[in-house]
Amino acid sequence: MPNPTHCHYDRNDRSTMLYFADGTFFKAWIKGGVCFPTRYKTKSGGIDNMGFIVLGVQDIEKGTIKIYEQMPWITVNNILSAPDDPSLPTNAMKYPGLALWLRMVWSKYFAEKFYYHQPEYLSDVFKEAINRNDMIKPKPQMIELEISRETQYLDSVWHAVKSDRLIIDEETELGKDLKAQMKDDQYMPPSIQALGCCLMAFERFIYRKQRERPLQEVWFA
């Protein structure tokens, strides 16, 4: 799935025009979904702690949603290897932080809104870290979704899959997790929660074409 090479932001309706290397382009509605790092049960039955973030791009004309960018993460700042780390050279990138990813998706897509649903005590820690990080400019909006039941975002995932509106590279981590979740409803990794929040945002906050203001005649006495 080729990524766009250029983009143009329309401030009037907050849409983004995406341009590709083959000369094609389309008008897009951009939303992100994030799961802040949390404990979860892995496919092997163990326990891990991880967060995940995705960027969804909706073709406004066709209605399809493509996941162009995704990233597992555990920290906002990069974590470099220590001098006594036997597995890596000193100052090697041990855990890439979220900061550079957020800068990247802003420059490539003008992505500004990311949606989540997690306890306040957890989300506030990471939102504060994002606000304090000088590398992240402009600051993204982290918006909480109101959900009536904890697995409601799964309905959005299944609906998007069944209606053939969702396009994901099957070889990515998210693609593999989605395939596993379709077979085991108890498998709930952070990637699926981030995807579900992203899709719910597209359902709730749909693109609305900006009304053109009619020309007004001006009369002079």
C-alpha positions as CSV (number, residue, x, y, z in Angstrom):
1,M,0.0,0.0,0.0
2,P,1.9,3.1,-1.2
3,N,2.0,6.1,1.0
4,P,1.5,9.6,-0.2
5,T,4.4,11.7,-1.2
6,H,2.9,15.2,-0.8
7,C,-0.2,16.7,0.9
8,H,-2.1,19.9,1.0
9,Y,-4.2,21.0,3.9
10,D,-7.5,22.8,3.5
11,R,-8.1,25.0,6.6
12,N,-11.7,25.7,5.6
13,D,-13.0,22.2,6.1
14,R,-9.9,20.6,7.8
15,S,-9.5,18.0,5.0
16,T,-6.2,17.0,3.4
17,M,-5.5,16.4,-0.2
18,L,-3.0,13.5,-0.6
19,Y,-0.8,13.1,-3.7
20,F,0.9,9.9,-4.7
21,A,4.0,9.0,-6.8
22,D,1.9,7.5,-9.7
23,G,0.1,10.9,-10.1
24,T,-3.1,10.0,-8.4
25,F,-4.6,12.0,-5.5
26,F,-7.7,12.2,-3.4
27,K,-9.3,14.3,-0.7
28,A,-9.0,12.7,2.7
29,W,-10.5,13.0,6.2
30,I,-7.9,12.2,8.8
31,K,-8.4,10.6,12.2
32,G,-6.1,8.8,14.6
33,G,-6.7,6.2,17.4
34,V,-4.5,5.7,20.4
35,C,-4.2,3.2,23.2
36,F,-2.0,4.4,26.0
37,P,0.4,1.8,27.3
38,T,-1.4,-0.8,29.4
39,R,-1.2,-4.4,30.5
40,Y,-2.7,-7.0,28.2
41,K,-2.7,-10.7,27.5
42,T,-0.5,-11.8,24.6
43,K,-1.3,-14.4,22.0
44,S,1.0,-16.9,23.7
45,G,-0.9,-16.4,27.0
46,G,1.7,-14.2,28.7
47,I,1.4,-10.6,30.0
48,D,2.9,-7.6,28.4
49,N,2.6,-3.8,28.7
50,M,2.4,-1.8,25.5
51,G,0.6,1.1,23.8
52,F,-0.4,1.5,20.1
53,I,-1.3,4.3,17.8
54,V,-2.8,4.3,14.3
55,L,-3.5,6.9,11.6
56,G,-6.7,6.4,9.5
57,V,-7.2,8.1,6.2
58,Q,-10.7,8.1,4.8
59,D,-11.2,8.7,1.0
60,I,-14.0,11.2,1.2
61,E,-15.4,10.3,-2.2
62,K,-15.3,6.5,-1.8
63,G,-15.8,6.2,2.0
64,T,-13.0,3.6,2.4
65,I,-10.6,3.9,5.4
66,K,-6.9,3.0,5.0
67,I,-4.5,2.6,7.9
68,Y,-1.4,4.3,6.5
69,E,0.6,4.6,9.7
70,Q,0.8,2.6,12.9
71,M,3.3,2.2,15.8
72,P,3.5,0.2,19.0
73,W,5.0,2.4,21.8
74,I,5.7,2.5,25.5
75,T,7.0,6.1,26.0
76,V,6.7,9.6,24.6
77,N,10.4,10.2,24.6
78,N,13.0,8.0,22.9
79,I,14.8,5.6,25.3
80,L,18.4,5.1,24.4
81,S,20.5,2.1,25.5
82,A,22.7,2.5,28.6
83,P,26.5,1.9,28.6
84,D,26.0,-1.4,30.5
85,D,23.4,-2.8,28.1
86,P,24.9,-5.9,26.6
87,S,22.5,-6.2,23.7
88,L,23.0,-2.7,22.1
89,P,25.8,-0.1,21.7
90,T,25.7,2.9,24.0
91,N,23.0,5.5,23.0
92,A,21.4,3.2,20.4
93,M,17.7,3.5,20.0
94,K,16.2,1.0,22.3
95,Y,12.6,2.1,22.3
96,P,11.4,4.7,19.8
97,G,9.2,7.3,21.4
98,L,5.9,8.6,20.3
99,A,7.3,12.2,19.8
100,L,8.9,11.6,16.4
101,W,6.0,9.7,15.1
102,L,3.6,12.5,15.9
103,R,5.8,15.0,14.1
104,M,6.0,12.7,11.1
105,V,2.2,12.2,10.7
106,W,1.6,16.0,11.1
107,S,4.1,16.7,8.3
108,K,2.8,14.0,6.0
109,Y,-0.9,14.1,6.6
110,F,-1.6,17.2,8.9
111,A,-2.9,14.7,11.5
112,E,-4.1,16.7,14.5
113,K,-6.8,14.6,16.3
114,F,-6.4,11.3,18.0
115,Y,-9.2,9.5,19.9
116,Y,-9.0,7.2,22.9
117,H,-11.0,5.5,25.7
118,Q,-9.1,4.7,28.8
119,P,-9.2,5.6,32.5
120,E,-8.3,9.2,33.3
121,Y,-5.5,8.3,35.7
122,L,-3.7,6.5,32.9
123,S,-4.4,8.8,30.0
124,D,-3.5,12.0,31.9
125,V,0.0,10.8,32.5
126,F,0.8,10.4,28.8
127,K,-1.2,13.5,27.7
128,E,0.9,15.6,30.1
129,A,4.1,14.0,28.7
130,I,3.0,14.9,25.2
131,N,2.2,18.5,26.2
132,R,5.6,18.9,28.0
133,N,7.6,17.5,25.1
134,D,9.3,20.3,23.1
135,M,9.8,18.0,20.1
136,I,6.1,17.7,19.4
137,K,4.9,20.8,17.6
138,P,2.1,21.5,17.0
139,K,0.5,19.7,19.8
140,P,-2.0,17.0,18.8
141,Q,-5.5,16.9,20.3
142,M,-6.1,13.8,22.4
143,I,-9.8,13.4,22.6
144,E,-11.7,11.0,24.8
145,L,-14.5,9.0,23.3
146,E,-17.6,8.4,25.4
147,I,-18.4,4.7,25.3
148,S,-21.4,3.0,26.9
149,R,-19.6,-0.4,27.2
150,E,-16.0,-1.3,27.2
151,T,-16.0,-3.4,24.0
152,Q,-18.1,-1.0,22.0
153,Y,-15.2,-0.1,19.8
154,L,-15.1,-3.8,18.6
155,D,-18.5,-3.2,16.9
156,S,-16.9,-0.5,14.8
157,V,-14.0,-2.8,13.9
158,W,-16.4,-5.6,12.8
159,H,-18.7,-3.2,10.9
160,A,-15.8,-1.7,9.0
161,V,-14.4,-5.2,8.1
162,K,-17.8,-6.7,7.1
163,S,-18.6,-3.7,4.9
164,D,-15.2,-3.8,3.1
165,R,-14.5,-0.2,4.2
166,L,-11.3,-1.0,6.0
167,I,-8.0,-1.4,4.2
168,I,-5.0,-2.6,6.2
169,D,-1.7,-4.2,5.2
170,E,-2.0,-7.8,6.4
171,E,1.7,-8.1,7.0
172,T,1.8,-5.3,9.5
173,E,1.5,-5.9,13.3
174,L,-2.0,-4.4,13.2
175,G,-3.0,-6.6,10.3
176,K,-1.8,-9.7,12.1
177,D,-3.5,-8.7,15.3
178,L,-6.8,-8.1,13.5
179,K,-6.6,-11.5,11.8
180,A,-6.0,-13.1,15.2
181,Q,-8.8,-11.1,16.9
182,M,-11.3,-12.3,14.2
183,K,-10.6,-15.8,15.3
184,D,-10.5,-15.2,19.1
185,D,-12.8,-12.6,20.5
186,Q,-10.9,-12.7,23.8
187,Y,-7.7,-11.5,22.2
188,M,-7.7,-7.7,22.9
189,P,-4.2,-6.2,22.2
190,P,-3.7,-2.4,22.3
191,S,-3.5,-2.3,18.5
192,I,-7.2,-3.4,18.2
193,Q,-8.3,-0.8,20.8
194,A,-6.5,1.9,19.0
195,L,-8.0,0.8,15.7
196,G,-11.5,0.7,17.2
197,C,-11.2,4.2,18.6
198,C,-10.0,5.4,15.2
199,L,-13.0,3.9,13.4
200,M,-15.5,5.1,16.0
201,A,-14.2,8.6,15.5
202,F,-14.9,8.3,11.7
203,E,-18.4,7.2,12.6
204,R,-19.1,10.0,15.0
205,F,-17.3,12.9,13.4
206,I,-18.1,12.6,9.7
207,Y,-16.8,14.9,7.0
208,R,-19.2,17.8,6.2
209,K,-18.6,19.8,3.1
210,Q,-18.0,23.5,3.9
211,R,-20.9,25.6,2.7
212,E,-19.9,28.1,0.1
213,R,-20.8,31.7,1.0
214,P,-22.9,33.2,-1.7
215,L,-21.6,36.4,-3.3
216,Q,-23.2,39.5,-2.0
217,E,-24.0,42.5,-4.1
218,V,-22.6,45.8,-2.7
219,W,-24.5,48.9,-3.6
220,F,-23.0,52.4,-3.4
221,A,-25.1,55.5,-3.1
